Every structure is written in structure tokens, then in C-alpha cells.
Amino acid sequence: MASSRKDQVHRMNKFAKWLAVSSLISIVTIIGVFIYTIDPKTTESLHNIRPLYLVAAAGIHLLGFAMWGIRTKVMAGALGYNLEIKKAFEIVISSSFLAAMTPSSVGGEPLRIHLLQSDRMPVGSATAVVLGERVLDAIMILTAAPFALSLFGEVLGDGKLDSLLMFGQLFLFFILAILLYAIWKPHYTRRFLQWIINKCSRLFGDDKKHIFCNISEKVDTELEEFHYSIFFFLKEGRLGLITGIFCTFAFWFIEFSMLPVLLMGLNQYPSAIIVYAAQVLLMIVIIIPTTPGSSGVAEIGATTLFSVFVPTYMLGIIVVAWRALTFYLNLLVGGFVSFKILKDTVEVDELLK
């Protein structure tokens, strides 16, 4: 009993540490953005904020959670498992809490798999649902990204950047093609990646070999699981995969609709299309596994991309409001819903090491 209590305290301390690191990086970065962008107009703009729009933006973000839960339920149902809608909501909201404390939000996925298993869903089906969602998200964002980059090129209107933007578009299409091929033919892709990893391992010497071995194992696991997940649906639940695609589109449309409403609450009215495009590109930046919850990276990326359509004196306010809804609200709602679940989940220890 004492040992169990000690383990729980240790686990909570670990949560607190990662939460503190993630929040501290975010706060320091936001302060830096404010120092860089603040001027007398900033104070004046604060007096003209329309709170109802901010509340509506928060509601839209929470509605995104609802659509995410519906997608999970639909895809689980396609594999013959009747997941209660309430349980689906709890699972996706709980995972958002842990995702906010792990680089590129990867901690949320193992937790969702575990929680689906805990609800008597077979491990194979749980893995297929969660990783299938991740693949659909990646395909959606990578498909939209080159077009978003093209829109940014038109808005910037700088001929000197045309070549760079074209290279960026081709690169994103290349990454999408690689992703699709890797999922379709994981064995050939794995051999090619293993060849690259081995070459790098020899280049950096034996003392770094263990690092590349870990990368190699991670690549093998990811490719096999992505391939398994998609083909599991193609074999067992094609209708669920098709419905999942529509739900994925709806989820991202809802999620990206939050920022235009937020901007209206701050009396900014840029083109909605460019606002959506900025968020598509921002998602690619955020997914880079650097800091817990992408803190710092998200704020700097948002400042850079939002500066295209937001006046400098408003940037700090916009970034704070956007981050408050997409990060701190996730922590608040996710923590409230999942405190008991996470406290009793032993696997979380492994995710936060």
C-alpha cells in the first residue's frame, strides 16, 4: 500500500516536472514576443477586445474535440467495436493533456491505445484506430501544405522568393509521396532507410552507433504499424476508413475555424483563406519533435506566420490568445477530465521518461 502510494507520488512529480518545463518555455517565449511587438497601439487594442468572439473561439476548439471523438467512435465501430460516444470524448480529451507535455504530442497516441484497450478493445484494433487517425491527419495536412505555401507566395508577392517557395512545394509533395509509399510498401522503404542510417552510423563513428540503432528500431516499428493500421481498415473496415477521411476533414476545418473567429474578437479581418493556410503550415512546424508540447516552437512559428496578415502591434495579443486556446485550454480541460485516468495509468511512466 505504501509502495503504491509512493509510486503515485513519483508519477505526479513527473507530471509536474514536464508540465512546468512545457509551460515555462511557452511563457518565456510569449514574453519575448510581447517585448518584440508591443507599442502604444497594443494597449489601445486591448480595450477594444470583444469577449463573446473569444468565448465562441473556445467553443469551436472544444467542438473540434467532439468531432475527434466522433471519428474515433466511427473508426472503432467499423472494426466491430461499439465505443460509447462519452468514452470516446474522454479518451481524446485525456490524451490532449499528455500530448501537451511530450515532444510533437506523441505521448497522446500510446495513451489513447491503452485507454481503448482498457475498454475491452483488442490491441490490434486499438492500434489501427489510433495510428489510422494519425496517418489520415498527416495525409490531410501534407496534401494541403503545398497549396498553402502557394497562397503565401501570392500574398507576399516577392519574386525573389518564387524559387524558394516552388522548392518548398515540391519538397512537401515529395514528403507526401514518401509517406504514402512507406505505408504501402514498408519493406522496401525500410531497406532504403536502413541503408541511409547505416551510412550515417559509419560516418559518425562507433561511439554514436547506439543512437542510430535506436533510430533504426523506431523507423522499423513506425513503418510496420502505419502499414498494419491502414491495411487493417482496408481489410476489416473500409467504410470506417472512408468515414474517417470525412471526419478528419471536418475536424481540421473546425479546428482551423477557431483562429478567424479569434481574430474577429480582436478586430482583425484578414482573408479567411490565408488564415487557414497559415495554420496548415504551422501544423508542420509544430510536429517537429523538439520541446514538450512544442512550447516555444509553436509561439515562434505562430508569430512568424501570423505576421503576414496581422499588424505587428497585435502579434503578441494574437499569439497569446491562440496559444491560450490550443495549449492551456487543452491542459485545463484535459487535466480535469483525465486526472483519475492518468493517475492510475502505469504506462504513462514510460511515456514521460
C-alpha positions as CSV (number, residue, x, y, z in Angstrom):
1,M,0.0,0.0,0.0
2,A,2.8,2.4,1.0
3,S,4.7,1.4,-2.2
4,S,1.7,2.1,-4.4
5,R,1.2,5.5,-2.7
6,K,4.9,6.2,-3.3
7,D,4.6,5.3,-7.0
8,Q,1.6,7.6,-7.4
9,V,3.5,10.5,-5.8
10,H,6.5,9.8,-8.1
11,R,4.2,9.7,-11.1
12,M,2.6,13.0,-10.1
13,N,6.0,14.6,-9.6
14,K,7.0,13.5,-13.1
15,F,3.8,15.1,-14.5
16,A,4.5,18.3,-12.6
17,K,8.1,18.4,-13.9
18,W,7.1,18.0,-17.6
19,L,4.2,20.4,-17.2
20,A,6.5,23.0,-15.6
21,V,9.1,22.7,-18.4
22,S,6.4,22.9,-21.1
23,S,4.7,25.9,-19.5
24,L,7.9,27.7,-18.7
25,I,9.2,27.6,-22.2
26,S,5.8,28.8,-23.6
27,I,5.6,31.7,-21.1
28,V,9.2,32.8,-21.7
29,T,8.7,32.7,-25.5
30,I,5.4,34.7,-25.2
31,I,7.1,37.3,-23.1
32,G,9.8,37.6,-25.7
33,V,7.1,38.0,-28.5
34,F,5.4,40.8,-26.5
35,I,8.7,42.7,-25.9
36,Y,9.4,42.5,-29.6
37,T,6.0,43.6,-30.8
38,I,4.4,45.8,-28.1
39,D,3.8,49.5,-28.8
40,P,1.2,52.1,-27.7
41,K,-1.4,50.7,-30.2
42,T,-1.2,47.4,-28.4
43,T,-2.7,48.9,-25.2
44,E,-5.4,50.6,-27.2
45,S,-6.3,47.4,-28.9
46,L,-6.7,45.6,-25.6
47,H,-9.6,48.0,-24.7
48,N,-11.5,47.0,-27.9
49,I,-11.5,43.2,-27.5
50,R,-14.9,41.6,-28.0
51,P,-15.1,38.8,-25.4
52,L,-18.1,37.0,-27.0
53,Y,-15.9,36.2,-30.0
54,L,-13.2,34.8,-27.7
55,V,-15.8,32.6,-26.0
56,A,-17.0,31.5,-29.4
57,A,-13.5,30.6,-30.5
58,A,-13.0,28.5,-27.3
59,G,-16.3,26.8,-28.1
60,I,-15.2,26.0,-31.6
61,H,-12.0,24.5,-30.3
62,L,-14.0,22.2,-27.9
63,L,-16.3,21.3,-30.8
64,G,-13.1,20.1,-32.5
65,F,-12.7,17.6,-29.6
66,A,-16.2,16.4,-30.2
67,M,-15.5,15.8,-33.9
68,W,-12.3,14.0,-33.0
69,G,-14.3,11.8,-30.5
70,I,-16.9,11.0,-33.3
71,R,-14.1,10.0,-35.6
72,T,-12.6,7.6,-33.0
73,K,-16.1,6.1,-32.4
74,V,-16.8,5.7,-36.1
75,M,-13.5,4.1,-36.9
76,A,-13.7,1.8,-33.8
77,G,-17.3,0.8,-34.9
78,A,-16.0,-0.1,-38.4
79,L,-13.9,-2.7,-36.8
80,G,-16.8,-4.2,-34.9
81,Y,-16.3,-2.4,-31.5
82,N,-19.1,-0.3,-30.1
83,L,-17.3,2.5,-28.4
84,E,-19.6,4.8,-26.3
85,I,-19.5,8.4,-27.5
86,K,-18.9,9.6,-24.0
87,K,-16.0,7.2,-23.6
88,A,-14.6,8.4,-27.0
89,F,-14.7,12.0,-25.8
90,E,-12.9,11.1,-22.6
91,I,-10.2,9.3,-24.4
92,V,-9.4,12.1,-26.9
93,I,-9.6,14.8,-24.2
94,S,-7.4,12.8,-21.8
95,S,-4.8,12.3,-24.5
96,S,-4.6,16.0,-25.2
97,F,-3.3,16.5,-21.6
98,L,-0.4,14.2,-22.0
99,A,0.3,15.3,-25.6
100,A,0.8,18.8,-24.3
101,M,3.8,17.5,-22.2
102,T,5.6,15.4,-24.9
103,P,7.5,16.5,-28.0
104,S,5.4,16.7,-31.1
105,S,2.4,15.4,-29.0
106,V,3.5,11.8,-29.4
107,G,2.5,10.9,-25.8
108,G,-1.2,11.2,-26.6
109,E,-1.2,8.3,-29.0
110,P,0.1,5.5,-26.8
111,L,-2.3,6.7,-24.1
112,R,-5.3,6.5,-26.5
113,I,-4.3,3.0,-27.5
114,H,-4.0,2.0,-23.8
115,L,-7.4,3.5,-22.9
116,L,-9.1,1.8,-25.8
117,Q,-7.6,-1.5,-24.6
118,S,-8.8,-0.8,-21.1
119,D,-12.3,-0.5,-22.5
120,R,-12.0,-4.1,-23.8
121,M,-11.0,-3.3,-27.3
122,P,-8.4,-5.7,-28.8
123,V,-4.9,-4.3,-29.0
124,G,-4.7,-4.7,-32.8
125,S,-8.0,-2.8,-33.3
126,A,-6.9,-0.1,-30.9
127,T,-3.6,0.4,-32.6
128,A,-5.3,0.5,-36.0
129,V,-7.8,3.2,-34.9
130,V,-5.2,5.5,-33.3
131,L,-2.4,5.2,-35.9
132,G,-5.0,5.2,-38.7
133,E,-6.1,8.6,-37.3
134,R,-2.5,9.8,-37.3
135,V,-2.0,8.7,-40.9
136,L,-5.2,10.5,-42.0
137,D,-4.1,13.7,-40.3
138,A,-0.7,13.5,-41.9
139,I,-2.1,12.9,-45.3
140,M,-4.6,15.8,-44.9
141,I,-2.0,18.3,-43.7
142,L,0.7,17.3,-46.2
143,T,-1.8,17.4,-49.1
144,A,-2.9,20.9,-48.2
145,A,0.5,22.3,-47.3
146,P,1.9,22.9,-50.9
147,F,-1.3,24.8,-51.8
148,A,-1.0,26.8,-48.5
149,L,2.6,27.6,-49.4
150,S,1.5,28.8,-52.8
151,L,-1.1,31.1,-51.2
152,F,1.6,32.6,-49.0
153,G,3.7,33.2,-52.1
154,E,0.9,35.2,-53.7
155,V,0.3,37.3,-50.6
156,L,4.0,38.0,-50.1
157,G,4.3,38.9,-53.8
158,D,8.1,38.8,-53.7
159,G,9.5,37.5,-56.9
160,K,12.8,36.7,-55.1
161,L,11.0,34.1,-53.1
162,D,9.4,32.3,-56.0
163,S,12.2,29.7,-56.5
164,L,12.3,29.0,-52.7
165,L,8.5,28.6,-52.5
166,M,8.5,26.3,-55.5
167,F,11.2,24.2,-53.9
168,G,9.2,24.1,-50.7
169,Q,6.1,22.9,-52.6
170,L,8.0,20.2,-54.4
171,F,9.6,19.1,-51.2
172,L,6.2,18.8,-49.4
173,F,4.7,16.8,-52.3
174,F,7.9,14.6,-52.1
175,I,7.3,14.0,-48.4
176,L,3.7,13.1,-49.0
177,A,4.7,10.7,-51.8
178,I,7.3,9.1,-49.5
179,L,4.7,8.8,-46.7
180,L,2.2,7.1,-49.0
181,Y,4.8,4.8,-50.4
182,A,6.2,4.0,-47.0
183,I,2.7,2.9,-45.8
184,W,2.0,1.0,-49.0
185,K,5.4,-0.7,-49.3
186,P,7.1,-0.6,-45.8
187,H,9.6,-3.3,-46.5
188,Y,11.3,-1.5,-49.4
189,T,11.1,1.8,-47.7
190,R,12.6,0.2,-44.5
191,R,15.6,-1.2,-46.5
192,F,16.3,2.2,-48.0
193,L,16.1,4.0,-44.7
194,Q,18.3,1.3,-43.1
195,W,20.9,1.9,-45.8
196,I,20.9,5.6,-45.0
197,I,21.1,5.0,-41.3
198,N,24.0,2.6,-41.7
199,K,25.9,5.1,-43.8
200,C,25.3,7.8,-41.2
201,S,26.4,5.4,-38.5
202,R,29.7,4.7,-40.2
203,L,30.2,8.4,-40.8
204,F,29.8,9.4,-37.2
205,G,31.8,6.5,-35.7
206,D,31.1,3.6,-33.4
207,D,30.6,5.8,-30.3
208,K,27.4,7.1,-31.9
209,K,26.3,3.7,-33.3
210,H,23.8,3.1,-30.5
211,I,21.9,6.3,-31.4
212,F,21.4,5.2,-35.0
213,C,20.4,1.7,-33.8
214,N,17.6,3.3,-31.7
215,I,16.6,5.4,-34.8
216,S,16.6,2.2,-36.9
217,E,14.3,0.3,-34.4
218,K,12.0,3.3,-34.2
219,V,11.7,3.5,-38.0
220,D,11.0,-0.2,-38.3
221,T,8.3,0.0,-35.7
222,E,6.6,3.1,-37.1
223,L,6.5,1.9,-40.7
224,E,5.2,-1.5,-39.8
225,E,2.5,-0.1,-37.5
226,F,1.4,2.5,-40.1
227,H,1.2,-0.1,-42.8
228,Y,-0.7,-2.5,-40.5
229,S,-3.2,0.1,-39.4
230,I,-4.2,1.3,-42.9
231,F,-4.4,-2.2,-44.3
232,F,-6.3,-3.4,-41.2
233,F,-9.0,-0.9,-42.2
234,L,-8.9,-1.8,-45.9
235,K,-9.5,-5.4,-44.9
236,E,-11.8,-5.2,-41.9
237,G,-13.5,-1.8,-42.1
238,R,-13.3,0.1,-45.4
239,L,-16.5,2.1,-44.6
240,G,-14.9,3.2,-41.4
241,L,-11.8,4.4,-43.2
242,I,-13.9,6.4,-45.7
243,T,-16.0,7.9,-42.9
244,G,-12.8,8.6,-41.0
245,I,-11.5,10.7,-44.0
246,F,-14.6,12.8,-43.9
247,C,-14.4,13.2,-40.1
248,T,-10.7,14.2,-40.5
249,F,-11.6,16.9,-43.0
250,A,-14.4,18.1,-40.7
251,F,-12.1,18.0,-37.6
252,W,-9.4,20.2,-39.2
253,F,-11.9,22.6,-40.7
254,I,-13.5,23.1,-37.3
255,E,-10.1,23.4,-35.6
256,F,-8.8,25.9,-38.1
257,S,-12.0,27.9,-37.9
258,M,-11.2,28.9,-34.4
259,L,-8.5,31.4,-35.4
260,P,-10.6,33.5,-37.8
261,V,-13.2,33.9,-35.1
262,L,-10.5,34.8,-32.6
263,L,-9.2,37.4,-34.9
264,M,-12.7,39.0,-35.3
265,G,-12.8,39.2,-31.5
266,L,-9.6,41.2,-31.7
267,N,-11.0,43.4,-34.5
268,Q,-8.8,41.9,-37.2
269,Y,-10.3,40.8,-40.6
270,P,-7.7,39.2,-42.8
271,S,-8.7,36.8,-45.7
272,A,-10.0,33.6,-44.2
273,I,-8.2,31.5,-46.8
274,I,-4.7,32.9,-45.8
275,V,-5.6,32.3,-42.1
276,Y,-6.4,28.7,-42.9
277,A,-3.2,28.4,-45.0
278,A,-1.1,29.7,-42.1
279,Q,-2.4,27.1,-39.7
280,V,-1.7,24.3,-42.2
281,L,2.0,25.4,-42.4
282,L,2.1,25.9,-38.6
283,M,1.0,22.3,-38.0
284,I,4.0,21.1,-39.9
285,V,6.3,23.3,-37.8
286,I,4.7,22.1,-34.5
287,I,5.0,18.4,-35.3
288,I,8.9,18.7,-35.2
289,P,9.9,16.8,-32.1
290,T,11.8,19.4,-30.2
291,T,10.2,20.6,-26.9
292,P,7.4,19.3,-24.7
293,G,4.1,20.3,-26.2
294,S,6.1,22.1,-28.9
295,S,6.4,25.0,-26.5
296,G,8.5,27.8,-27.9
297,V,8.4,26.3,-31.4
298,A,4.6,26.9,-31.6
299,E,4.8,30.5,-30.4
300,I,7.7,31.5,-32.7
301,G,6.1,29.7,-35.6
302,A,2.8,31.4,-35.0
303,T,4.5,34.8,-34.7
304,T,6.3,34.3,-38.0
305,L,3.3,33.1,-40.0
306,F,0.6,35.3,-38.4
307,S,2.8,38.4,-39.1
308,V,1.8,38.0,-42.8
309,F,-1.8,39.1,-42.1
310,V,-1.7,40.6,-38.6
311,P,-0.2,44.1,-37.7
312,T,3.0,43.9,-35.6
313,Y,1.4,45.7,-32.6
314,M,-1.3,43.0,-32.5
315,L,1.0,39.9,-32.9
316,G,1.7,39.4,-29.1
317,I,-2.0,39.5,-28.3
318,I,-3.0,37.2,-31.1
319,V,-0.3,34.6,-30.3
320,V,-1.2,34.7,-26.5
321,A,-4.9,34.2,-27.3
322,W,-4.2,31.4,-29.9
323,R,-1.9,29.6,-27.5
324,A,-4.2,30.0,-24.6
325,L,-6.9,28.1,-26.5
326,T,-4.8,25.5,-28.3
327,F,-2.4,24.7,-25.4
328,Y,-3.5,26.0,-22.0
329,L,-7.2,25.2,-22.6
330,N,-6.1,21.6,-23.5
331,L,-4.2,21.4,-20.3
332,L,-7.1,22.7,-18.3
333,V,-9.9,20.5,-19.9
334,G,-7.6,17.5,-20.4
335,G,-6.3,17.6,-16.9
336,F,-9.8,18.0,-15.4
337,V,-11.2,15.0,-17.4
338,S,-8.2,12.7,-17.2
339,F,-6.8,13.2,-13.7
340,K,-8.1,10.0,-12.3
341,I,-7.3,8.1,-15.5
342,L,-3.7,9.3,-15.8
343,K,-3.1,8.8,-12.1
344,D,-3.9,5.1,-12.4
345,T,-2.2,4.5,-15.7
346,V,1.1,2.8,-15.1
347,E,2.1,3.1,-18.8
348,V,2.3,6.9,-18.5
349,D,5.6,6.5,-16.6
350,E,7.1,5.0,-19.7
351,L,5.8,7.9,-21.9
352,L,7.3,10.6,-19.7
353,K,10.8,9.1,-19.3
